Amino acid sequence: MDDVVIGSNYPEIVGNAVFLDEAIYARHGLRVELMNPPAEGISLNESMTTGRAHFTHLLSHPILAAVQGLGLKYLASYQDEGFEVIARPGIRTLKDLEGKKVSFATPMMNKNFFYAFRQAGGDPSTIIPAGYGGVIHQKVMGIAMADLEYLRDGRIDAMALLPPMSSAAMMEGFHSIFRHGDVFPTPVFGLMTRDSLLAERRELVLRMLRALDEAVRAFLADRAYGIALVERLGTPKAVAPVAYDMARGTMHPLRRVPDYVQREWIENEKQLEHIDAAVPVGQVFDFSLLDILEASA
């Protein structure tokens, strides 16, 4: 049995539920541990590049690390949408956010939001960013249940949220005014690993992909089973069914990211970090193991 560590900064998100069925992973000779790197005093990227974590399903910072040449690879996607901008009562449209405080989640989500905001006639210079690169608090990224307090007390007017946070907020009377996936299909969850692990333990990585694909399919196939896993994350019982249903609508068995999404993602991260050199797609994305997975299905 091989122990594998999954780096995940946000223990509550529904995307973690697919790592909780020990029996599925055991069938593939794996024992999974979910690790929260910041709780151990390191960043997610440090946990990946140093080998403290073998895999992560979070994409934003690891993709940026891969673009910077730090030896990480994106292997498969299992959720391509899910982030929604949830706003306080009285804010009904994107343009209503002019002059308001908005919490973003990732660079690509930031780009999606401002594109839609401009299309709606909004002036981007009026937005007060909070969260990703923001001025209120760097940790406010819209993907922890405690962040809802910022919405409730008005410190933030709108936030990019995932289930179960988005589910809980909408159940409390807040509402979604924008779905990031409606602008550009930016994957939310997938599987990433180190180049060195891919080279030295390719069969282990393949087993992890097989197990994750089985776990995602099981999660999607049985609502009661999926809700039980969501509750194991600590989601309140009243919220878990709504959170499961919202996540289920955007999750899928393992698959590739389209070529145009790969290229756009790389170019956006290059611009963010002022990288002028060419970054080959193969430096960041490697879906070759999916070919093996599909051939043996």
ABEGO torsion letter per residue (X at the ends): XBBBBBBBABAABAAAAAAABAAAAAAAGBBBBBBBAAAAGBBAAAAAAAGABABBABAAAAAAAAAAGAGBBBABBABABGBBBBBBBGBABAAAABGBBBBBABAAAAAAAAAAAAAAGBBAAABBBBEBGBAABAABAGABAAAAAAAAAGABABBBBBOAAAAAAAAAGBBBABBAAAABBBBABBBBBBAAAAAABAAAAAAAAAAAAAAAAAAAABAAAAAAAAAAAGBBAAAAAAAAAAAAAABBBBBBBBAAAAAAAAAAAAAAAGBABBBBAAAABBAAAAAAAAAAX
